């Protein structure tokens, strides 16, 4: 499979564009952002060090696949609070399946600036209509980037019915930089949360378990452990916490 690099849009150009979109959205709603979507920007260009650059037909295919994945919400113009987890899973699955992005390019916030503000501005705003910069500019909390990373890290663990990870649990796993950079650790924690024997509110338990494991990133070199070792460490930590429960 060919993997691509994508145009990058620097923050100096992304921030004024976002402000322009805020004015357009207040005036004309989501339709204005649908009309603004495109496959190029005069100040966007791919990394100069090389790699196959995503062609326009691939960019159009990405947009079409993502719009199809979120169509039930796009048609109503909103993502109800009770459906945000379902929306995020659908968005992440579509992005991960169609982007074909080089990992180093996926790690660069200016790549996500382009994808979020040029190619798919309406998708990000559909999810976050308050249009906060954290969600629409290309940082770690970006609407598109965060769902892609979750799918790339957890894969099928996101698709488990009934016991699947909730929004708060995913935030706890991915928005702590000391843990999020260790993907095997995130997978081990996700497995433990999904299969926990704790019978109380699971989100609160997930926060407690993640916090306890996070303490171990100081005295232990978790980055040097394999997935099996990390799974054992998380299981032992959970057993200790369960034993301490009243």
N, C-alpha and C positions, 0 to 999 in steps of 0.2 A: 504494500500500500504506500502510495506517495503521501508524504506529509509536507505541509505547507508552512511558510511564514506569511504573516498578514501585514497589511499596512498598519503603521503606528501613528497615533495622533497625540502630539505633545500636550501637556496640561495647559500650556500657554494658549493653545487654540481650543482645547476641550472645554475649559471653564466658560469662556464667552459663548460658546455654542450651547452649553447647558442653560445659561441664562436666557439665551434667545428662545430655547425650547420652553422654558417656564412661561414666558410671555405668550407664546403661541398656544400652549396648553390651556392657560387661563382663558384665552380668547375663543379657541375653537375645539378644545378637547383633544381626544386621541386621534381624531382624523388629521389634525395638523401634523402630528408626528408620523403618521402613516405616509403622508405626502412628502415629508422631509427625508424619509429613509432613502439611502442610495448605496452605491458600491464604490464610491470614490469621494475624496475630499481634497481640495487644492493643497492642503498642508499635511496630508497623510502620505507616508511612504514606508516601505518595508525596511527591515534592518539591512544596512549596506554590506554586511559580511557574507551574504550569500544565502542560498537555500531556494527551493522552488517557491515562487510567489503565488499565492492563491489567485487564480484567474477570476474574471468577473462572473463567468457562468457558475463557478463553484460558490462564489459569494451569494449569487442569487439562489442557488440550491440550498445553501445554509438557511437563508431567510425563509424560503418556502417551507422547509422541513420544520423549522421552529414555529412558524405561524400555524402550521397544521397541528403541531403538538399542543399548542395552547388555544386552539380554535374555540373550544367550549367557553372559555373565559373571555376571549376576544369578542365573541359575538354579543356577550352581555356587557362588555366594557368594564368589568371589575373582577377582582379575585376576593370572594368573601373570606372572612377570617378563618372560618372552619375549613376552607379548602386550600389554604396557602401551602400546606405540606404537599398536597397532591399536585398543585401547580408547579412547585419547585422540583419535584421528582420528574414530572413530565418534561419540564424545560431542560433539566440537567441531562436526562436520557437523550433527548433530541440533540442537544449541543454536542455531547460526547460521541454520539453516533455519526455526526455529519461533519464536524469541524476538520478532522484530520490535521490537527495542528502540531507542529514541532514543540516538544515540551518546554524548551528554553523560551520560545515565543509565548507560550501560555503563562509563563512566569512573569511576563513584563506588563506592567499596568497600562502602558501606552497602546498595546495591542487591544486590550479590553476597552480602552477609550474609543478606539475605532469601531469595534464590534457593537458597543453599547450606544454610541452617539451618532454613528454614521449609518451602519448597516441595520441596526434594530432598535432605534430609540423608542419606538412605541411599545416594545415588549417590556423593557425595563420599567417604563412608566405605568404600564398596565399592572405590574406587580407592586410598584411603589409610587402611587400617584402623588404623594407629598413631595416627590422629586428631591429627596435629600442627596447632597453631593456624594456621601459615602456609598450610596446605592447605585448611582449612575455614572460616576467617574470610575476609573479602572482599578481601584484598590481592592484589597482582599474581601471587602463586604459588598462588592459590586454584584448587582442582581444576576448577571450572567456568569461571571467568574466564579462566584461562590457555589452555584449549582453544578457547574462543570467540575470543580475540584472535588465536591462531594461524590459525584458519580465516578470520577477517575480514581478516587481513593477507596470507596466502599463498594462500588459495583452493585452486585445483586443483593447485598445486605440492605439496600434502600427499598427493595421490592417485596420484602417479607410482609404478607398481609396481617392485619390485626395487631401484631406485636411490633410493627415497624417503628423506626425512630421518629419522634416528633420534632417540631421546629426548635423548641427550647433545647432538646437534647443534642441536636445537630449544631446549634450555635455553641453550646458548651464544648463540643469536640473540636470545632474548627476555628473559633475566634480567639483561642489562646495560642499565641505564636509558639510557645515553648513545646506544646504538644502537636500542633497542626503540622509542623515541619517533619514530624516522625510518623509517617503514614502507617507502618506496621503497628505502632502503638495506638493510633486512632482506630484501626480495624479491630485490635484486641479489645479495646474499650467498648466499641460498638457491639461486638459479639456478646460481651459480658452484660451490657445493658439490655439487649434484646432477650437474653436467656436468663436474666436474673431470677433468683428465688425469693427476692424481697417482695413482700405482698402489699406494701404501702404504696403511696403515690410515686410512680416511677421516675418522673422528671426530677423530683427532689433527691431521690436516691442516686440518680445519674450525676447530679451536681456534686453530691457528697463523694461518690466514688472517684469522679474525675479530679476533684480537688485533692483527694488523698494520694492518688497516683501522681499528680502534678508535683507534690512535695518531693517525690522520689527523683525528679529530674535534677535535683541539686546534688544529693549525696551519691547517686548512682549514674553511671554513664549509659543511659538508656539508648542513646543513638547507636551504641555498639552492639546491642542485643539483637538476636534474630527474632522472627515472629513467634516461634514456639516459646522462647524464653520470655518474651513480653506477655504472651497469653498466660503463661504460668504465673508471672508476677502479678498480673491483674487479678487472676483467679484467687491467688493467696491473699491479696489485699481485700478483695470482696469477702472472702470467708472470715477474715479478721474483723471486718466491719459488721458483718452479720452476727458474729458471736458477741459483739459489744452492744447490739440492739437489745432494749428491754423486752 
